[in-house]
Amino acid sequence: MTIDQAALGRAVKAVAAAAHADDAAALYRAVMPPAGTDTPPDEAATWFGTLLIHLALTAAATSELEPGCPREAVSEWIGQELGPPPTPALLRAADPDRIDHVEAVSAAADHSRYHEYAVDLIRLGLAEPDEAPDERGVDAHCAVTNDKDARITVMAMLGRLAAAPGGRG
């Protein structure tokens, strides 16, 4: 499958705009391959994987972090930009009738895992030109591409970290 670079660029901008607007419906539309639901599964996987990398590269370029910086610096930047991670108590308090303690703990753990995936993906974009890709970034790419929940959440995180529509990136 050959990825249409113009469509990919539009998708990156659409994901960033939807993420900044906190518009879940627009986000789901933005990540869809150009052929939509008619896209064969192997081509859809290629599209999602490529879009994920482009979002990570855009977020890395937006970060103004130095190439080769430590994971901790990337993680700190993400925390500054997206705010503190949700705690089980905050998640449960949002809807106590619907969210029990187990679900809240699981959701907080998922968020922490997605944050780490975003760190590892952004670090791929901050690698020195002669540096081999960090295996954690490769593993994060595989994990996110193959998990629908992780994919949409990490893409939304990367979209929020990417430049605001009309800004850098």
C-alpha positions in Angstrom: 0.0 0.0 0.0 1.3 3.4 -0.9 0.3 6.1 1.6 -1.0 9.3 0.0 1.2 11.9 1.7 -1.3 14.7 1.2 -4.0 12.6 2.9 -1.6 11.7 5.7 -0.8 15.4 6.2 -4.5 16.3 6.3 -5.1 13.5 8.8 -2.3 14.7 11.1 -3.8 18.2 11.1 -7.3 16.8 11.6 -6.3 14.7 14.5 -4.5 17.7 16.1 -7.6 19.9 15.6 -10.0 17.3 17.0 -7.7 16.6 20.0 -7.4 20.3 20.8 -11.2 20.7 20.5 -11.7 17.6 22.6 -14.1 16.3 19.9 -14.2 12.5 20.0 -16.4 12.1 16.9 -14.0 14.3 14.9 -11.1 12.4 16.2 -12.5 9.1 15.1 -13.2 10.5 11.6 -9.7 12.0 11.5 -7.8 8.8 12.1 -9.8 6.8 9.5 -7.9 5.8 6.3 -9.0 7.7 3.2 -11.1 4.8 2.0 -12.8 4.6 5.3 -14.4 1.3 6.4 -13.8 -0.1 2.9 -10.0 -0.2 3.6 -8.7 -3.8 3.8 -7.4 -4.7 7.3 -3.8 -4.9 6.3 -3.9 -1.5 4.6 -5.8 0.0 7.6 -3.0 -1.3 9.9 -0.4 0.3 7.6 -2.4 3.6 7.6 -2.7 3.6 11.4 0.9 2.8 12.0 2.1 5.5 9.6 -0.3 8.1 11.0 0.9 7.2 14.5 4.6 7.8 13.5 3.7 11.1 11.8 1.8 12.3 14.9 4.8 11.3 17.1 7.2 13.2 14.8 5.0 16.2 14.8 4.8 16.2 18.6 8.5 15.8 18.8 9.1 18.7 16.5 6.7 20.8 18.5 8.3 19.9 21.8 11.4 22.0 21.4 13.2 19.2 23.3 16.8 18.5 22.3 17.5 15.4 20.2 18.7 12.5 22.3 17.2 14.0 25.5 16.4 11.5 28.3 13.0 9.8 28.6 12.4 11.7 31.8 12.6 15.0 29.9 10.0 13.8 27.4 7.7 12.5 30.1 8.0 15.7 32.1 7.1 17.8 29.0 4.1 15.6 28.3 3.0 16.0 31.9 3.4 19.8 31.6 1.4 20.0 28.4 -1.4 17.5 29.2 -1.6 17.9 32.9 -1.2 15.4 35.7 -2.4 11.8 35.1 -5.8 11.0 36.4 -5.9 9.2 39.7 -8.4 6.5 40.5 -10.1 8.8 43.0 -10.5 11.6 40.4 -11.9 9.1 37.8 -14.3 7.6 40.3 -15.5 11.1 41.4 -16.3 12.0 37.8 -19.2 9.5 37.7 -19.4 7.5 41.0 -22.6 5.7 40.0 -21.1 4.3 36.8 -17.3 4.0 37.7 -16.4 1.6 40.5 -13.0 1.4 42.2 -11.7 -1.5 40.0 -12.6 0.3 36.8 -11.0 3.5 38.1 -7.8 1.8 39.0 -7.7 0.0 35.6 -8.4 3.3 33.7 -5.6 5.1 35.7 -3.2 2.2 34.9 -4.2 2.4 31.2 -3.5 6.1 31.1 -0.1 5.6 32.6 0.7 3.0 30.0 -0.5 5.2 27.2 1.6 8.1 28.6 4.7 5.8 28.4 3.8 4.8 24.9 3.6 8.5 23.9 7.0 9.1 25.6 8.6 6.2 23.6 7.0 7.3 20.3 8.1 10.9 20.7 11.6 9.8 21.5 11.8 8.1 18.1 11.4 11.6 16.6 14.1 12.9 19.0 16.7 10.3 18.2 20.1 11.4 16.9 20.4 10.8 13.1 23.1 8.1 13.7 21.3 6.5 16.7 19.5 3.2 16.3 15.8 3.4 17.2 15.1 2.7 20.9 13.5 -0.7 21.2 10.9 0.7 23.6 9.7 3.0 20.7 9.4 0.1 18.4 7.5 -1.9 21.0 5.2 1.0 21.8 4.5 1.4 18.0 3.5 -2.3 17.7 1.4 -2.2 20.9 -0.5 0.9 20.0 -1.0 0.0 16.4 -2.5 -3.4 17.5 -4.8 -2.2 20.3 -7.8 -0.1 19.3 -8.2 1.6 22.7 -4.5 2.4 23.0 -4.4 3.6 19.3 -7.2 6.2 19.6 -6.0 7.4 23.1 -2.4 7.7 22.2 -3.2 9.4 18.9 -5.4 11.9 20.8 -2.5 12.5 23.2 0.0 13.0 20.4 -2.5 15.3 18.6 -2.8 17.4 21.7 0.9 17.6 21.9 1.2 18.5 18.2 1.1 22.2 17.3 -2.3 23.8 17.5 -4.0 24.3 14.2 -2.3 27.2 12.5 0.8 26.9 14.7 4.1 25.2 14.3 4.0 21.7 12.8 
